[in-house]
Amino acid sequence: MHFHLALFYVCACFVAINADIKLYFSSLDKVTFSEAVKLCKEVNREVIRVENSDVNDDVIGTLITISPGPQYWVGATKNSTSGDWEWYETGEKLTYFAWGNNEPVKKDNADCIKIDMKAYTNGRTWGAVDCNEKRYALCQMN
């Protein structure tokens, strides 16, 4: 009985999204970036890395069909010393960006990246935001 309750709790936190390239998991509730990292790790995943246009197209195409409105975290943060955008899990610099119009914004604390489906323009959906704001977690296999 306890096993089924624990399994239900994990399943109640996420919904699986089967895309062409990968299987993603989206949280059912909005969370901060650090909470998204923790949630993804709890199910042996990491916050999504959009490393090239093929992955971006796959993710955006999938999100358009299931949920054209929400905003999701991308697993990258801005290095406070260099100002470079880096993948959170590896510290590697990003080489691909899908910034939306007028992004990234130059605001204090805009150190995380969101996918904003409301701002979708030709595959460009990224925006820079405060990591303490709440968005949906989008997790991928490590």
C-alpha positions as protocol buffer text, in pm:
chain_id: "A"
residue {
  index: 1
  type: MET
  ca { x: 0 y: 0 z: 0 }
}
residue {
  index: 2
  type: HIS
  ca { x: 275 y: 246 z: 86 }
}
residue {
  index: 3
  type: PHE
  ca { x: 457 y: 170 z: -238 }
}
residue {
  index: 4
  type: HIS
  ca { x: 151 y: 264 z: -443 }
}
residue {
  index: 5
  type: LEU
  ca { x: 105 y: 589 z: -252 }
}
residue {
  index: 6
  type: ALA
  ca { x: 470 y: 686 z: -305 }
}
residue {
  index: 7
  type: LEU
  ca { x: 449 y: 602 z: -673 }
}
residue {
  index: 8
  type: PHE
  ca { x: 129 y: 805 z: -707 }
}
residue {
  index: 9
  type: TYR
  ca { x: 294 y: 1103 z: -538 }
}
residue {
  index: 10
  type: VAL
  ca { x: 580 y: 1101 z: -792 }
}
residue {
  index: 11
  type: CYS
  ca { x: 336 y: 1064 z: -1080 }
}
residue {
  index: 12
  type: ALA
  ca { x: 113 y: 1339 z: -941 }
}
residue {
  index: 13
  type: CYS
  ca { x: 404 y: 1587 z: -958 }
}
residue {
  index: 14
  type: PHE
  ca { x: 478 y: 1540 z: -1327 }
}
residue {
  index: 15
  type: VAL
  ca { x: 317 y: 1468 z: -1660 }
}
residue {
  index: 16
  type: ALA
  ca { x: 517 y: 1280 z: -1925 }
}
residue {
  index: 17
  type: ILE
  ca { x: 558 y: 1446 z: -2265 }
}
residue {
  index: 18
  type: ASN
  ca { x: 672 y: 1214 z: -2543 }
}
residue {
  index: 19
  type: ALA
  ca { x: 850 y: 1415 z: -2814 }
}
residue {
  index: 20
  type: ASP
  ca { x: 1036 y: 1304 z: -3125 }
}
residue {
  index: 21
  type: ILE
  ca { x: 1383 y: 1336 z: -2973 }
}
residue {
  index: 22
  type: LYS
  ca { x: 1333 y: 1272 z: -2599 }
}
residue {
  index: 23
  type: LEU
  ca { x: 1083 y: 1200 z: -2328 }
}
residue {
  index: 24
  type: TYR
  ca { x: 1026 y: 1506 z: -2108 }
}
residue {
  index: 25
  type: PHE
  ca { x: 849 y: 1548 z: -1777 }
}
residue {
  index: 26
  type: SER
  ca { x: 667 y: 1868 z: -1685 }
}
residue {
  index: 27
  type: SER
  ca { x: 576 y: 1962 z: -1330 }
}
residue {
  index: 28
  type: LEU
  ca { x: 209 y: 2017 z: -1261 }
}
residue {
  index: 29
  type: ASP
  ca { x: 283 y: 2320 z: -1042 }
}
residue {
  index: 30
  type: LYS
  ca { x: 495 y: 2630 z: -1094 }
}
residue {
  index: 31
  type: VAL
  ca { x: 822 y: 2633 z: -902 }
}
residue {
  index: 32
  type: THR
  ca { x: 1135 y: 2848 z: -867 }
}
residue {
  index: 33
  type: PHE
  ca { x: 1444 y: 2748 z: -1064 }
}
residue {
  index: 34
  type: SER
  ca { x: 1612 y: 2588 z: -761 }
}
residue {
  index: 35
  type: GLU
  ca { x: 1291 y: 2394 z: -687 }
}
residue {
  index: 36
  type: ALA
  ca { x: 1282 y: 2281 z: -1051 }
}
residue {
  index: 37
  type: VAL
  ca { x: 1639 y: 2149 z: -1021 }
}
residue {
  index: 38
  type: LYS
  ca { x: 1543 y: 1961 z: -704 }
}
residue {
  index: 39
  type: LEU
  ca { x: 1222 y: 1818 z: -853 }
}
residue {
  index: 40
  type: CYS
  ca { x: 1401 y: 1696 z: -1164 }
}
residue {
  index: 41
  type: LYS
  ca { x: 1679 y: 1535 z: -958 }
}
residue {
  index: 42
  type: GLU
  ca { x: 1420 y: 1353 z: -747 }
}
residue {
  index: 43
  type: VAL
  ca { x: 1314 y: 1161 z: -1059 }
}
residue {
  index: 44
  type: ASN
  ca { x: 1671 y: 1120 z: -1195 }
}
residue {
  index: 45
  type: ARG
  ca { x: 1630 y: 1395 z: -1453 }
}
residue {
  index: 46
  type: GLU
  ca { x: 1771 y: 1745 z: -1507 }
}
residue {
  index: 47
  type: VAL
  ca { x: 1610 y: 2072 z: -1610 }
}
residue {
  index: 48
  type: ILE
  ca { x: 1593 y: 2073 z: -1989 }
}
residue {
  index: 49
  type: ARG
  ca { x: 1898 y: 2164 z: -2197 }
}
residue {
  index: 50
  type: VAL
  ca { x: 1812 y: 2310 z: -2537 }
}
residue {
  index: 51
  type: GLU
  ca { x: 2153 y: 2275 z: -2701 }
}
residue {
  index: 52
  type: ASN
  ca { x: 2061 y: 2322 z: -3068 }
}
residue {
  index: 53
  type: SER
  ca { x: 1781 y: 2417 z: -3306 }
}
residue {
  index: 54
  type: ASP
  ca { x: 1669 y: 2054 z: -3353 }
}
residue {
  index: 55
  type: VAL
  ca { x: 1605 y: 2013 z: -2981 }
}
residue {
  index: 56
  type: ASN
  ca { x: 1443 y: 2358 z: -2966 }
}
residue {
  index: 57
  type: ASP
  ca { x: 1210 y: 2273 z: -3256 }
}
residue {
  index: 58
  type: ASP
  ca { x: 1122 y: 1939 z: -3094 }
}
residue {
  index: 59
  type: VAL
  ca { x: 1045 y: 2097 z: -2758 }
}
residue {
  index: 60
  type: ILE
  ca { x: 851 y: 2391 z: -2900 }
}
residue {
  index: 61
  type: GLY
  ca { x: 654 y: 2171 z: -3140 }
}
residue {
  index: 62
  type: THR
  ca { x: 559 y: 1941 z: -2856 }
}
residue {
  index: 63
  type: LEU
  ca { x: 467 y: 2223 z: -2617 }
}
residue {
  index: 64
  type: ILE
  ca { x: 253 y: 2396 z: -2881 }
}
residue {
  index: 65
  type: THR
  ca { x: 38 y: 2085 z: -2917 }
}
residue {
  index: 66
  type: ILE
  ca { x: -17 y: 2031 z: -2545 }
}
residue {
  index: 67
  type: SER
  ca { x: 4 y: 2372 z: -2383 }
}
residue {
  index: 68
  type: PRO
  ca { x: 48 y: 2692 z: -2584 }
}
residue {
  index: 69
  type: GLY
  ca { x: 42 y: 2925 z: -2283 }
}
residue {
  index: 70
  type: PRO
  ca { x: 274 y: 2831 z: -1996 }
}
residue {
  index: 71
  type: GLN
  ca { x: 633 y: 2921 z: -1928 }
}
residue {
  index: 72
  type: TYR
  ca { x: 902 y: 2663 z: -1848 }
}
residue {
  index: 73
  type: TRP
  ca { x: 1254 y: 2673 z: -1704 }
}
residue {
  index: 74
  type: VAL
  ca { x: 1560 y: 2608 z: -1921 }
}
residue {
  index: 75
  type: GLY
  ca { x: 1849 y: 2448 z: -1728 }
}
residue {
  index: 76
  type: ALA
  ca { x: 2088 y: 2740 z: -1767 }
}
residue {
  index: 77
  type: THR
  ca { x: 2193 y: 3032 z: -1548 }
}
residue {
  index: 78
  type: LYS
  ca { x: 2403 y: 3344 z: -1592 }
}
residue {
  index: 79
  type: ASN
  ca { x: 2750 y: 3332 z: -1436 }
}
residue {
  index: 80
  type: SER
  ca { x: 2758 y: 3622 z: -1190 }
}
residue {
  index: 81
  type: THR
  ca { x: 3129 y: 3688 z: -1253 }
}
residue {
  index: 82
  type: SER
  ca { x: 3165 y: 3656 z: -1630 }
}
residue {
  index: 83
  type: GLY
  ca { x: 2805 y: 3727 z: -1733 }
}
residue {
  index: 84
  type: ASP
  ca { x: 2813 y: 3418 z: -1959 }
}
residue {
  index: 85
  type: TRP
  ca { x: 2515 y: 3187 z: -1981 }
}
residue {
  index: 86
  type: GLU
  ca { x: 2607 y: 2835 z: -1864 }
}
residue {
  index: 87
  type: TRP
  ca { x: 2434 y: 2498 z: -1833 }
}
residue {
  index: 88
  type: TYR
  ca { x: 2351 y: 2459 z: -1466 }
}
residue {
  index: 89
  type: GLU
  ca { x: 2449 y: 2092 z: -1437 }
}
residue {
  index: 90
  type: THR
  ca { x: 2782 y: 2111 z: -1624 }
}
residue {
  index: 91
  type: GLY
  ca { x: 2899 y: 2473 z: -1612 }
}
residue {
  index: 92
  type: GLU
  ca { x: 2956 y: 2464 z: -1991 }
}
residue {
  index: 93
  type: LYS
  ca { x: 2888 y: 2786 z: -2182 }
}
residue {
  index: 94
  type: LEU
  ca { x: 2580 y: 2790 z: -2401 }
}
residue {
  index: 95
  type: THR
  ca { x: 2654 y: 2793 z: -2773 }
}
residue {
  index: 96
  type: TYR
  ca { x: 2291 y: 2804 z: -2889 }
}
residue {
  index: 97
  type: PHE
  ca { x: 2032 y: 3065 z: -2791 }
}
residue {
  index: 98
  type: ALA
  ca { x: 1665 y: 3107 z: -2885 }
}
residue {
  index: 99
  type: TRP
  ca { x: 1608 y: 3451 z: -2734 }
}
residue {
  index: 100
  type: GLY
  ca { x: 1273 y: 3612 z: -2799 }
}
residue {
  index: 101
  type: ASN
  ca { x: 1233 y: 3973 z: -2911 }
}
residue {
  index: 102
  type: ASN
  ca { x: 1422 y: 4224 z: -2692 }
}
residue {
  index: 103
  type: GLU
  ca { x: 1588 y: 3943 z: -2494 }
}
residue {
  index: 104
  type: PRO
  ca { x: 1784 y: 3887 z: -2287 }
}
residue {
  index: 105
  type: VAL
  ca { x: 1668 y: 4174 z: -2072 }
}
residue {
  index: 106
  type: LYS
  ca { x: 1934 y: 4363 z: -1880 }
}
residue {
  index: 107
  type: LYS
  ca { x: 1763 y: 4358 z: -1540 }
}
residue {
  index: 108
  type: ASP
  ca { x: 1919 y: 4283 z: -1203 }
}
residue {
  index: 109
  type: ASN
  ca { x: 1854 y: 3923 z: -1103 }
}
residue {
  index: 110
  type: ALA
  ca { x: 1749 y: 3814 z: -1455 }
}
residue {
  index: 111
  type: ASP
  ca { x: 1988 y: 3520 z: -1420 }
}
residue {
  index: 112
  type: CYS
  ca { x: 1771 y: 3231 z: -1541 }
}
residue {
  index: 113
  type: ILE
  ca { x: 1610 y: 3142 z: -1874 }
}
residue {
  index: 114
  type: LYS
  ca { x: 1245 y: 3067 z: -1939 }
}
residue {
  index: 115
  type: ILE
  ca { x: 1072 y: 2920 z: -2242 }
}
residue {
  index: 116
  type: ASP
  ca { x: 774 y: 3152 z: -2294 }
}
residue {
  index: 117
  type: MET
  ca { x: 515 y: 2993 z: -2521 }
}
residue {
  index: 118
  type: LYS
  ca { x: 309 y: 3316 z: -2517 }
}
residue {
  index: 119
  type: ALA
  ca { x: 601 y: 3499 z: -2679 }
}
residue {
  index: 120
  type: TYR
  ca { x: 660 y: 3236 z: -2951 }
}
residue {
  index: 121
  type: THR
  ca { x: 804 y: 3390 z: -3270 }
}
residue {
  index: 122
  type: ASN
  ca { x: 966 y: 3164 z: -3531 }
}
residue {
  index: 123
  type: GLY
  ca { x: 1111 y: 2927 z: -3273 }
}
residue {
  index: 124
  type: ARG
  ca { x: 1231 y: 3211 z: -3051 }
}
residue {
  index: 125
  type: THR
  ca { x: 1079 y: 3179 z: -2707 }
}
residue {
  index: 126
  type: TRP
  ca { x: 1352 y: 3238 z: -2451 }
}
residue {
  index: 127
  type: GLY
  ca { x: 1352 y: 3518 z: -2198 }
}
residue {
  index: 128
  type: ALA
  ca { x: 1579 y: 3613 z: -1908 }
}
residue {
  index: 129
  type: VAL
  ca { x: 1404 y: 3618 z: -1571 }
}
residue {
  index: 130
  type: ASP
  ca { x: 1464 y: 3618 z: -1197 }
}
residue {
  index: 131
  type: CYS
  ca { x: 1536 y: 3264 z: -1076 }
}
residue {
  index: 132
  type: ASN
  ca { x: 1297 y: 3315 z: -782 }
}
residue {
  index: 133
  type: GLU
  ca { x: 996 y: 3364 z: -1007 }
}
residue {
  index: 134
  type: LYS
  ca { x: 780 y: 3058 z: -1062 }
}
residue {
  index: 135
  type: ARG
  ca { x: 757 y: 2863 z: -1387 }
}
residue {
  index: 136
  type: TYR
  ca { x: 689 y: 2499 z: -1473 }
}
residue {
  index: 137
  type: ALA
  ca { x: 981 y: 2257 z: -1449 }
}
residue {
  index: 138
  type: LEU
  ca { x: 1060 y: 2073 z: -1773 }
}
residue {
  index: 139
  type: CYS
  ca { x: 1287 y: 1777 z: -1707 }
}
residue {
  index: 140
  type: GLN
  ca { x: 1485 y: 1548 z: -1938 }
}
residue {
  index: 141
  type: MET
  ca { x: 1693 y: 1234 z: -1890 }
}
residue {
  index: 142
  type: ASN
  ca { x: 2050 y: 1308 z: -1779 }
}
